[in-house]
Amino acid sequence: QVQLVESGGGLVQAGGSLRLSCEAVRTYTIDRMGWYRHYAVDQRELVATITSGGDTDYADSVKGRFTISRDNAKNVVYLQMNNLKSEDTDFYFCKAEVWQYGHDYWGPGIQVTVSS
């Protein structure tokens, strides 16, 4: 099992910064962790992901503004969000992937609100 504990959301003015954190309490090796946000009802879009080896992937809309990083020793993934825009307002979810068993785990989500 993997439990994900998210923190760092909140309210910020446009142009400001926030850092999201996601700690994985797990018994399995986690291959990839990342952040997603709502796209539509029952759909989530990728914001950024990072593998245990450090390979990253970003949505085009956040490239150059967001940076994902990971502390494998602490099982924590961070999302540094700079130059936030009102369209970044959303509910953000942390995801952990365990490829050995084909399982994905999701955190409960955290609200990010950017005021214009």
C-alpha positions in Angstrom: 0.0 0.0 0.0 1.0 3.6 -0.6 -0.5 6.5 1.3 0.1 10.0 0.0 0.1 13.1 2.2 -0.1 16.4 0.3 0.7 19.9 1.6 1.5 23.4 0.5 -1.6 24.6 -1.4 -3.4 27.8 -0.7 -4.2 31.2 -2.0 -1.7 33.4 -3.9 -1.8 36.4 -6.1 -1.0 36.1 -9.8 2.7 36.1 -10.4 3.4 34.6 -7.0 4.8 31.2 -6.0 3.7 28.1 -4.1 5.4 24.8 -3.4 3.4 21.6 -3.2 4.8 18.6 -1.3 3.7 15.0 -1.4 5.1 12.5 1.0 4.6 8.8 0.2 4.2 6.5 3.1 4.7 3.2 1.4 5.8 -0.4 1.5 6.6 -0.6 -2.2 9.2 0.9 -4.4 7.6 3.9 -6.2 8.7 4.2 -9.8 7.1 7.5 -10.8 5.4 10.3 -8.8 3.7 13.3 -10.1 1.1 16.0 -9.9 -2.2 16.2 -11.8 -5.1 18.6 -11.8 -8.7 18.5 -12.8 -9.3 18.7 -16.5 -13.0 17.8 -16.7 -15.5 15.9 -14.7 -13.7 12.6 -13.7 -10.6 13.5 -15.7 -7.3 14.7 -14.6 -4.5 16.2 -16.6 -0.8 15.8 -16.1 1.0 18.7 -14.6 4.4 17.2 -14.0 5.9 13.8 -13.3 9.3 12.5 -12.2 10.7 9.0 -12.2 12.9 7.5 -9.5 15.8 8.1 -11.9 15.0 11.8 -12.3 13.4 11.8 -15.7 10.7 14.5 -15.8 7.7 15.4 -17.9 5.7 18.6 -17.9 2.5 19.9 -19.4 3.2 22.5 -22.0 1.2 25.1 -20.1 3.6 24.9 -17.1 7.0 24.5 -18.8 9.3 27.2 -17.6 7.2 28.0 -14.6 6.9 24.8 -12.6 9.7 22.5 -11.5 9.2 19.0 -10.1 11.8 17.4 -7.9 12.1 14.4 -5.7 13.9 13.3 -2.6 14.0 9.5 -2.9 15.5 9.1 0.6 12.5 10.9 2.1 9.9 9.6 -0.4 8.8 13.2 -1.1 8.1 14.9 -4.4 7.9 18.7 -4.7 6.3 20.9 -7.2 7.7 24.4 -7.2 5.2 26.7 -9.0 6.4 30.1 -10.0 4.7 32.9 -11.9 1.3 31.5 -11.1 -1.6 32.5 -13.3 -5.3 32.5 -12.6 -5.8 29.5 -14.9 -3.6 27.5 -12.6 -6.4 27.6 -10.1 -7.4 24.0 -9.5 -7.4 21.0 -7.3 -4.1 19.3 -7.5 -3.6 15.6 -6.9 -0.4 13.7 -6.2 0.0 10.3 -7.9 2.4 7.5 -7.2 3.0 4.6 -9.6 4.2 1.2 -8.7 5.1 -0.5 -12.0 5.9 -3.9 -10.5 2.3 -4.4 -9.6 0.7 -2.1 -12.1 -0.9 0.0 -9.3 -1.5 3.7 -9.1 -2.2 5.6 -5.9 -3.7 9.0 -5.5 -3.6 11.6 -2.8 -6.8 13.3 -1.6 -6.0 16.5 -3.5 -5.1 20.0 -2.4 -6.5 23.3 -3.5 -4.5 26.0 -5.3 -6.2 29.3 -5.9 -4.5 32.1 -7.8 -6.2 35.5 -7.6 -5.9 38.0 -10.5 
